[in-house]
């Protein structure tokens, strides 16, 4: 089981706090597609542009930003926890 | 000191003295900076250093609680200093009406910690360069009706640049006052936690959302 949690603007967009999916040894990109199938929401329009992560969004796999892993090709394994949020930039 | 008697009733003389002996840099005297500065002042902080290059604009008044209509056009740091010393005349305040990029050239006093109350990530990455291993930086950010807070300590946590790689968020994002004042208050609490060596947000990001009053602590792996 892979647990994906959404925060702030994405939680509103997905209309769910979290989603569990059954998958193993697949890319984060494929996980995003799987979430789209489950929610019928165009999540890629919020997270991905030209197969790169949109610069205003943070995707953490077990607390590590996928930017430091293999970006959208980061391999997700059974038991992984994914947190996705666009941080607030203002002050 | 009678002004802080209710604080002392809660956390005791020893902790009140820790706060009174502490100095904090507030980087950015906007929505978050005003609230952090006011809460720390009322908590009894001994010294504040304020840095912000801007003057007060009318569009600031929805969330920058130290300012009012009569302050339009005045320097943020000078006005904030005046208002904070009206609350506690014994509070020591040093002000710098300069850009964050000038920080490295400034002669700053001893600082126990830094409050990141800035409004853009490029400046935040500049700011965190000046944090040393025996200091802490409490980061806050707000947008719409949500916000986030974490504590950064060199070699103990990821840096902001590591947490937010490649990030670009436009300035002048939508913000409502209630989230700014709440996140600013929570930042002040986390600053006090750090002064008491009881940080709650090391390698954790607190995300607060007002839409349904939810709060989450997200793990950030070092």
Interface residues (C-beta under 8 A of the other chain):
Chain A: X5 X7 X8 X9 X11 X12 X17 X53 X55 X56 X58 X60 X62 X63 X64 X65 X67 X68 X81 X83 X85 X86 X87 X88 X89 X90 X91
Chain B: X28 X30 X31 X32 X33 X116 X117 X118 X119 X120 X121 X140 X141 X142 X143 X144 X146 X147 X148 X162 X163 X164 X165 X166 X167 X168 X169 X170 X171 X172 X173 X175 X183 X203 X207 X209 X211 X214 X216 X218 X219 X220 X221
